Amino acid sequence: MDTLKQYLSVYAKFISTSVTEALSFRTSFALLIIMDLFFYLATISSVEIIYMHVNHIGQWSRPQLMFFISYILLLDNFHMTILSQNFWELGLSIRQGNLDFDILKPISNIFITFFRKFRPSTLVNTPLCIGLLYHYGGLLHFTWKQYILIPFFLFISFSLLALLEFFLCIMMFFTKEGNGINFLRMGFQQMSRWPDFVYQKNFRRIFTFAIPFLLIGPAPMYALFDNRWQFLGITFIFILLGYPLLHLLWNFALSKYSSASS
């Protein structure tokens, strides 16, 4: 319990510092909000245009796919708020040697590295994402039990997405700079924003059972729409096995890290 309080206290300081920094540049803060709004509008509109010409995409009706898109937008909202900026900072920290100071701190290196930067501007649009999610849930006539499951599913999806991105970012220790890894990470993230059935069978198998980016969004949807829980079970297994493996690979990468002062 004391350890949890310590980490929550540190994270509260991270949030406070990030909010102060963000509000010091108010034009940038406002532009980020507008940028996110345009992204949500473009994403929703592109799918709506498709449904002007078809009744179904794959096995899902319009309300089902729109609920999935809204779920992914809310997941992306949390991702941009909590994690996104930290991935870009890591490559720079490794190259400039700033990671040296994080390694010396009496707290988890992974926690400091991936949770230090918080993006408060994204939270302004969070109610919009939640509203879209519950709007399309209403069109699907969700029960209160299904609505209660949504926050739990979001946590699972966020955990798997974060874990997979952490694995990718470990490669930054072995490259000259981290931009290439970040663009690769964003490519995988973009792939996960569509239902798995839009992809070819062999591709779908690889990115479901080997590199499980296609479990991030579809696994909860199959549980909500069709009461098919096996994919969510596979997601649990990846998460439970992944975090111990992450610590092993992270410590291995740190052992190969050559700081700027060495």
PASE-265967 format. One record per residue (C-alpha): x, y, z; residue in three letters. Coordinates in Angstrom, 1 decimal. Example, Ala and Ser with C-alpha at 12.3 -4.5 7.8 and 13.67 -1.06 7.14 Angstrom:
// residues 2
+--------+--------+--------+------+
:     xx :     yy :     zz : rest :
+--------+--------+--------+------+
:   12.3 :   -4.5 :    7.8 :  ALA :
:   13.7 :   -1.1 :    7.1 :  SER :
+--------+--------+--------+------+
***
This chain:
// residues 262
+--------+--------+--------+------+
:     xx :     yy :     zz : rest :
+--------+--------+--------+------+
:    0.0 :    0.0 :    0.0 :  MET :
:    2.8 :    2.4 :    0.8 :  ASP :
:    4.4 :    1.7 :   -2.5 :  THR :
:    1.2 :    2.4 :   -4.3 :  LEU :
:    0.8 :    5.7 :   -2.4 :  LYS :
:    4.4 :    6.6 :   -3.4 :  GLN :
:    3.7 :    6.0 :   -7.1 :  TYR :
:    0.4 :    7.9 :   -7.0 :  LEU :
:    2.1 :   10.8 :   -5.3 :  SER :
:    4.9 :   10.9 :   -7.9 :  VAL :
:    2.3 :   10.6 :  -10.7 :  TYR :
:    0.3 :   13.5 :   -9.2 :  ALA :
:    3.5 :   15.6 :   -9.5 :  LYS :
:    4.0 :   14.5 :  -13.1 :  PHE :
:    0.4 :   15.7 :  -13.9 :  ILE :
:    0.8 :   18.9 :  -12.0 :  SER :
:    4.1 :   19.7 :  -13.9 :  THR :
:    2.6 :   18.8 :  -17.2 :  SER :
:   -0.5 :   20.9 :  -16.7 :  VAL :
:    1.6 :   23.9 :  -15.7 :  THR :
:    3.8 :   23.5 :  -18.7 :  GLU :
:    0.9 :   23.1 :  -21.1 :  ALA :
:   -1.0 :   26.1 :  -19.8 :  LEU :
:    2.2 :   28.2 :  -20.2 :  SER :
:    1.7 :   27.9 :  -24.0 :  PHE :
:   -2.0 :   28.6 :  -24.4 :  ARG :
:   -2.1 :   28.9 :  -28.1 :  THR :
:   -0.5 :   25.5 :  -28.5 :  SER :
:   -3.0 :   24.1 :  -25.9 :  PHE :
:   -5.9 :   25.4 :  -27.9 :  ALA :
:   -4.5 :   24.2 :  -31.2 :  LEU :
:   -4.1 :   20.7 :  -29.8 :  LEU :
:   -7.8 :   20.6 :  -28.8 :  ILE :
:   -8.8 :   21.8 :  -32.3 :  ILE :
:   -6.5 :   19.2 :  -33.9 :  MET :
:   -8.1 :   16.4 :  -31.9 :  ASP :
:  -11.6 :   17.6 :  -32.8 :  LEU :
:  -10.7 :   17.5 :  -36.5 :  PHE :
:   -9.3 :   14.0 :  -36.1 :  PHE :
:  -12.5 :   12.7 :  -34.5 :  TYR :
:  -14.6 :   14.4 :  -37.1 :  LEU :
:  -12.6 :   13.0 :  -40.0 :  ALA :
:  -12.6 :    9.5 :  -38.5 :  THR :
:  -16.4 :    9.4 :  -37.9 :  ILE :
:  -17.3 :   11.1 :  -41.2 :  SER :
:  -15.1 :    8.7 :  -43.3 :  SER :
:  -17.0 :    5.7 :  -41.9 :  VAL :
:  -20.4 :    7.4 :  -42.2 :  GLU :
:  -19.7 :    8.1 :  -45.9 :  ILE :
:  -19.0 :    4.4 :  -46.5 :  ILE :
:  -22.3 :    3.5 :  -44.9 :  TYR :
:  -24.1 :    5.9 :  -47.3 :  MET :
:  -23.4 :    3.2 :  -49.9 :  HIS :
:  -23.5 :   -0.1 :  -48.0 :  VAL :
:  -25.6 :   -1.6 :  -45.2 :  ASN :
:  -22.8 :   -3.8 :  -43.7 :  HIS :
:  -19.1 :   -3.8 :  -43.6 :  ILE :
:  -18.0 :   -7.4 :  -43.0 :  GLY :
:  -20.1 :   -8.9 :  -40.3 :  GLN :
:  -21.0 :   -5.7 :  -38.5 :  TRP :
:  -23.9 :   -3.3 :  -39.0 :  SER :
:  -23.5 :    0.5 :  -39.0 :  ARG :
:  -24.2 :    0.9 :  -35.2 :  PRO :
:  -21.7 :   -1.9 :  -34.4 :  GLN :
:  -18.9 :   -0.5 :  -36.4 :  LEU :
:  -19.6 :    3.1 :  -35.3 :  MET :
:  -19.5 :    1.8 :  -31.7 :  PHE :
:  -16.2 :    0.2 :  -32.4 :  PHE :
:  -14.8 :    3.4 :  -33.9 :  ILE :
:  -16.0 :    5.4 :  -30.9 :  SER :
:  -14.4 :    2.9 :  -28.6 :  TYR :
:  -11.1 :    3.2 :  -30.5 :  ILE :
:  -11.4 :    7.0 :  -30.4 :  LEU :
:  -11.8 :    7.0 :  -26.6 :  LEU :
:   -8.9 :    4.6 :  -26.2 :  LEU :
:   -6.8 :    6.9 :  -28.4 :  ASP :
:   -7.9 :    9.8 :  -26.2 :  ASN :
:   -6.6 :    8.1 :  -23.1 :  PHE :
:   -3.4 :    7.0 :  -24.9 :  HIS :
:   -2.7 :   10.5 :  -26.1 :  MET :
:   -3.3 :   11.9 :  -22.6 :  THR :
:   -1.2 :    9.4 :  -20.6 :  ILE :
:    1.4 :    7.8 :  -22.9 :  LEU :
:    2.0 :    9.3 :  -26.3 :  SER :
:    4.4 :   12.2 :  -25.5 :  GLN :
:    6.7 :    9.9 :  -23.5 :  ASN :
:    7.5 :    7.7 :  -26.5 :  PHE :
:    8.9 :   10.6 :  -28.4 :  TRP :
:   10.9 :   11.7 :  -25.3 :  GLU :
:   12.6 :    8.3 :  -24.8 :  LEU :
:   14.7 :    8.3 :  -28.0 :  GLY :
:   15.9 :   11.8 :  -27.2 :  LEU :
:   16.7 :   10.8 :  -23.6 :  SER :
:   18.8 :    7.9 :  -24.7 :  ILE :
:   20.7 :    9.9 :  -27.3 :  ARG :
:   21.4 :   12.9 :  -25.0 :  GLN :
:   22.1 :   10.8 :  -21.9 :  GLY :
:   19.1 :   12.2 :  -19.9 :  ASN :
:   18.1 :    8.6 :  -19.1 :  LEU :
:   21.1 :    8.5 :  -16.8 :  ASP :
:   19.2 :   10.6 :  -14.2 :  PHE :
:   16.1 :    8.4 :  -14.4 :  ASP :
:   18.1 :    5.2 :  -13.8 :  ILE :
:   19.5 :    6.6 :  -10.6 :  LEU :
:   16.1 :    7.5 :   -9.1 :  LYS :
:   14.7 :    5.2 :   -6.4 :  PRO :
:   11.6 :    4.3 :   -8.5 :  ILE :
:   10.8 :    2.1 :  -11.5 :  SER :
:   12.7 :    3.2 :  -14.6 :  ASN :
:    9.7 :    2.0 :  -16.7 :  ILE :
:    7.3 :    4.1 :  -14.7 :  PHE :
:    9.4 :    7.3 :  -15.0 :  ILE :
:   10.2 :    6.7 :  -18.7 :  THR :
:    6.6 :    6.1 :  -20.0 :  PHE :
:    4.4 :    8.1 :  -17.6 :  PHE :
:    6.3 :   11.3 :  -16.9 :  ARG :
:    4.6 :   13.4 :  -19.6 :  LYS :
:    0.9 :   14.0 :  -19.3 :  PHE :
:   -1.1 :   15.8 :  -22.1 :  ARG :
:   -4.0 :   17.7 :  -20.4 :  PRO :
:   -5.4 :   19.2 :  -23.6 :  SER :
:   -6.7 :   15.9 :  -24.7 :  THR :
:   -8.9 :   15.6 :  -21.7 :  LEU :
:  -11.0 :   18.5 :  -22.9 :  VAL :
:  -12.4 :   16.3 :  -25.6 :  ASN :
:  -12.8 :   13.2 :  -23.5 :  THR :
:  -16.6 :   13.9 :  -22.8 :  PRO :
:  -17.2 :   14.0 :  -26.5 :  LEU :
:  -15.6 :   10.6 :  -27.0 :  CYS :
:  -17.6 :    9.2 :  -24.1 :  ILE :
:  -20.8 :   10.7 :  -25.5 :  GLY :
:  -20.2 :    9.1 :  -28.9 :  LEU :
:  -19.6 :    5.7 :  -27.3 :  LEU :
:  -22.8 :    5.8 :  -25.3 :  TYR :
:  -24.8 :    7.2 :  -28.2 :  HIS :
:  -23.9 :    4.2 :  -30.4 :  TYR :
:  -24.3 :    1.8 :  -27.5 :  GLY :
:  -27.9 :    3.1 :  -27.2 :  GLY :
:  -28.5 :    2.4 :  -30.9 :  LEU :
:  -27.3 :   -1.2 :  -30.1 :  LEU :
:  -29.7 :   -1.3 :  -27.2 :  HIS :
:  -27.0 :   -2.2 :  -24.7 :  PHE :
:  -28.0 :   -3.3 :  -21.2 :  THR :
:  -26.7 :   -1.8 :  -18.1 :  TRP :
:  -24.4 :   -4.9 :  -17.7 :  LYS :
:  -22.8 :   -4.2 :  -21.0 :  GLN :
:  -22.3 :   -0.5 :  -20.1 :  TYR :
:  -20.6 :   -1.5 :  -16.8 :  ILE :
:  -18.2 :   -3.8 :  -18.8 :  LEU :
:  -17.0 :   -1.0 :  -21.1 :  ILE :
:  -14.6 :    0.7 :  -18.6 :  PRO :
:  -13.1 :   -2.7 :  -17.7 :  PHE :
:  -12.7 :   -3.5 :  -21.4 :  PHE :
:  -11.0 :   -0.1 :  -22.0 :  LEU :
:   -8.5 :   -0.8 :  -19.2 :  PHE :
:   -7.7 :   -4.2 :  -20.8 :  ILE :
:   -7.3 :   -2.7 :  -24.3 :  SER :
:   -5.2 :    0.2 :  -23.0 :  PHE :
:   -3.0 :   -2.3 :  -21.0 :  SER :
:   -2.3 :   -4.4 :  -24.1 :  LEU :
:   -1.7 :   -1.4 :  -26.3 :  LEU :
:    0.8 :    0.1 :  -23.8 :  ALA :
:    2.5 :   -3.2 :  -23.3 :  LEU :
:    3.1 :   -3.8 :  -27.1 :  LEU :
:    4.3 :   -0.2 :  -27.5 :  GLU :
:    6.7 :   -0.6 :  -24.6 :  PHE :
:    8.2 :   -3.6 :  -26.3 :  PHE :
:    8.7 :   -1.7 :  -29.5 :  LEU :
:   10.3 :    1.2 :  -27.8 :  CYS :
:   13.0 :   -1.1 :  -26.2 :  ILE :
:   14.4 :   -1.2 :  -29.7 :  MET :
:   15.4 :    2.5 :  -29.4 :  MET :
:   18.3 :    1.4 :  -27.2 :  PHE :
:   19.8 :   -0.3 :  -30.3 :  PHE :
:   19.2 :    2.4 :  -32.9 :  THR :
:   20.8 :    5.8 :  -33.6 :  LYS :
:   17.5 :    7.6 :  -32.8 :  GLU :
:   13.9 :    6.8 :  -32.0 :  GLY :
:   11.9 :    8.4 :  -34.7 :  ASN :
:   11.9 :    5.3 :  -36.9 :  GLY :
:   10.6 :    3.1 :  -34.0 :  ILE :
:    7.9 :    5.7 :  -33.2 :  ASN :
:    6.7 :    5.7 :  -36.8 :  PHE :
:    6.6 :    1.9 :  -36.7 :  LEU :
:    4.6 :    2.1 :  -33.5 :  ARG :
:    2.2 :    4.5 :  -35.0 :  MET :
:    1.7 :    2.3 :  -38.0 :  GLY :
:    0.8 :   -0.7 :  -35.8 :  PHE :
:   -1.5 :    1.6 :  -33.8 :  GLN :
:   -3.2 :    2.7 :  -37.0 :  GLN :
:   -3.7 :   -0.9 :  -38.0 :  MET :
:   -5.4 :   -1.7 :  -34.7 :  SER :
:   -8.0 :    1.0 :  -35.3 :  ARG :
:   -9.9 :   -1.2 :  -37.8 :  TRP :
:  -11.8 :   -4.5 :  -37.2 :  PRO :
:   -9.7 :   -7.6 :  -37.7 :  ASP :
:  -12.0 :   -9.0 :  -40.4 :  PHE :
:  -10.9 :   -6.3 :  -42.9 :  VAL :
:   -7.5 :   -8.0 :  -43.1 :  TYR :
:   -6.5 :  -11.1 :  -45.0 :  GLN :
:   -6.6 :  -14.4 :  -43.1 :  LYS :
:   -2.8 :  -15.0 :  -42.7 :  ASN :
:   -2.2 :  -11.4 :  -41.8 :  PHE :
:   -5.0 :  -11.5 :  -39.3 :  ARG :
:   -3.5 :  -14.6 :  -37.6 :  ARG :
:   -0.1 :  -13.1 :  -37.2 :  ILE :
:   -1.4 :   -9.9 :  -35.7 :  PHE :
:   -3.8 :  -11.7 :  -33.4 :  THR :
:   -1.7 :  -14.6 :  -32.1 :  PHE :
:    1.9 :  -13.5 :  -32.6 :  ALA :
:    1.9 :   -9.7 :  -32.5 :  ILE :
:   -1.6 :   -9.1 :  -31.0 :  PRO :
:   -2.4 :   -5.6 :  -32.1 :  PHE :
:   -5.6 :   -6.8 :  -33.6 :  LEU :
:   -6.8 :   -7.9 :  -30.2 :  LEU :
:   -6.8 :   -4.4 :  -28.8 :  ILE :
:  -10.2 :   -3.3 :  -30.2 :  GLY :
:  -12.0 :   -6.4 :  -31.6 :  PRO :
:  -11.6 :   -8.7 :  -28.6 :  ALA :
:  -13.9 :   -6.5 :  -26.4 :  PRO :
:  -16.3 :   -6.1 :  -29.3 :  MET :
:  -16.7 :   -9.8 :  -29.8 :  TYR :
:  -17.5 :  -10.1 :  -26.0 :  ALA :
:  -20.1 :   -7.3 :  -26.2 :  LEU :
:  -21.7 :   -8.1 :  -29.5 :  PHE :
:  -21.6 :  -11.9 :  -29.7 :  ASP :
:  -20.8 :  -13.0 :  -26.1 :  ASN :
:  -17.6 :  -14.6 :  -27.5 :  ARG :
:  -15.0 :  -14.3 :  -24.7 :  TRP :
:  -12.2 :  -16.4 :  -26.0 :  GLN :
:  -10.4 :  -13.5 :  -27.6 :  PHE :
:  -10.6 :  -11.5 :  -24.4 :  LEU :
:   -9.1 :  -14.6 :  -22.6 :  GLY :
:   -6.2 :  -14.6 :  -25.1 :  ILE :
:   -5.7 :  -10.9 :  -24.4 :  THR :
:   -5.4 :  -11.6 :  -20.6 :  PHE :
:   -2.8 :  -14.2 :  -21.3 :  ILE :
:   -0.7 :  -11.8 :  -23.4 :  PHE :
:   -0.9 :   -9.2 :  -20.6 :  ILE :
:   -0.1 :  -11.6 :  -17.8 :  LEU :
:    2.9 :  -13.0 :  -19.7 :  LEU :
:    4.0 :   -9.7 :  -21.2 :  GLY :
:    4.7 :   -7.6 :  -18.2 :  TYR :
:    7.3 :  -10.0 :  -16.6 :  PRO :
:    8.9 :  -10.3 :  -20.1 :  LEU :
:    8.9 :   -6.6 :  -20.5 :  LEU :
:   11.0 :   -6.2 :  -17.3 :  HIS :
:   13.5 :   -8.8 :  -18.4 :  LEU :
:   13.9 :   -7.1 :  -21.8 :  LEU :
:   14.0 :   -3.7 :  -20.3 :  TRP :
:   16.8 :   -4.6 :  -17.9 :  ASN :
:   18.7 :   -6.3 :  -20.8 :  PHE :
:   18.4 :   -3.1 :  -22.8 :  ALA :
:   19.6 :   -1.0 :  -19.9 :  LEU :
:   22.7 :   -3.3 :  -19.5 :  SER :
:   23.6 :   -2.5 :  -23.2 :  LYS :
:   22.9 :    1.2 :  -22.7 :  TYR :
:   25.9 :    3.5 :  -23.1 :  SER :
:   25.2 :    6.8 :  -21.4 :  SER :
:   26.5 :   10.1 :  -22.6 :  ALA :
:   28.8 :   10.3 :  -19.6 :  SER :
:   30.4 :    6.9 :  -20.2 :  SER :
+--------+--------+--------+------+
***
